[in-house]
Amino acid sequence: MSEKRKQINYAVACVGEFARKHGLNVKDAFCFLFRYKAIEFLKENYDIEHTLSLDDALDDMLTVCERNGGTLA
């Protein structure tokens, strides 16, 4: 599997788990994560993030969103 495909699969898994954890549908989760730069963060930091637990990665994604003005109500 190519490195790009691994990154895409990882991002898809993270979005799905983020949606589940926060009670969102996958589309809304992706839109939130994209708008508040967590998708970009995952792309730029894949080498490190994919070595962490999924819970740590989800926490990092939420932190990035919050730092960029995103809140989950």
C-alpha positions as CSV (number, residue, x, y, z in Angstrom):
1,M,0.0,0.0,0.0
2,S,1.3,3.4,-0.9
3,E,2.2,6.0,1.8
4,K,-0.5,8.3,0.5
5,R,-3.1,5.5,0.8
6,K,-2.0,4.9,4.4
7,Q,-2.5,8.5,5.2
8,I,-5.9,8.6,3.7
9,N,-7.0,5.4,5.5
10,Y,-5.7,6.9,8.8
11,A,-7.6,10.1,8.3
12,V,-10.8,8.3,7.4
13,A,-10.5,6.2,10.6
14,C,-9.8,9.3,12.7
15,V,-12.8,11.1,11.3
16,G,-15.0,8.1,11.9
17,E,-13.9,7.7,15.4
18,F,-14.1,11.4,16.1
19,A,-17.7,11.3,14.9
20,R,-18.5,8.4,17.1
21,K,-16.8,9.8,20.2
22,H,-18.6,13.2,19.9
23,G,-22.0,11.9,18.7
24,L,-21.8,13.4,15.2
25,N,-22.4,11.9,11.8
26,V,-19.3,11.4,9.7
27,K,-20.1,14.3,7.3
28,D,-20.5,16.8,10.1
29,A,-17.4,15.6,11.8
30,F,-15.4,15.9,8.6
31,C,-16.7,19.4,8.0
32,F,-15.8,20.5,11.6
33,L,-12.4,18.9,11.4
34,F,-11.6,20.4,8.0
35,R,-12.9,23.9,8.9
36,Y,-10.9,24.1,12.1
37,K,-7.7,22.6,10.6
38,A,-7.5,19.2,12.2
39,I,-7.5,17.4,8.8
40,E,-4.5,19.6,7.8
41,F,-2.9,18.8,11.1
42,L,-3.3,15.1,10.5
43,K,-1.8,15.4,7.1
44,E,1.2,17.4,8.2
45,N,1.9,15.3,11.3
46,Y,1.0,11.8,10.1
47,D,4.5,10.5,10.8
48,I,4.0,11.1,14.5
49,E,0.2,10.9,15.0
50,H,-0.2,7.4,13.5
51,T,2.2,6.1,16.2
52,L,0.0,7.4,19.0
53,S,-3.1,5.7,20.4
54,L,-6.3,6.7,18.6
55,D,-7.6,8.4,21.7
56,D,-4.4,10.6,21.8
57,A,-4.9,11.4,18.1
58,L,-8.5,12.3,18.7
59,D,-7.6,14.5,21.7
60,D,-4.9,16.3,19.5
61,M,-7.5,16.9,16.8
62,L,-9.9,18.4,19.2
63,T,-7.2,20.6,20.6
64,V,-6.2,21.9,17.2
65,C,-9.9,22.7,16.4
66,E,-10.3,24.5,19.7
67,R,-7.2,26.6,19.1
68,N,-8.6,27.5,15.7
69,G,-12.0,28.6,17.1
70,G,-13.9,25.4,16.9
71,T,-16.2,24.3,19.8
72,L,-18.5,21.3,20.1
73,A,-21.7,22.3,21.9
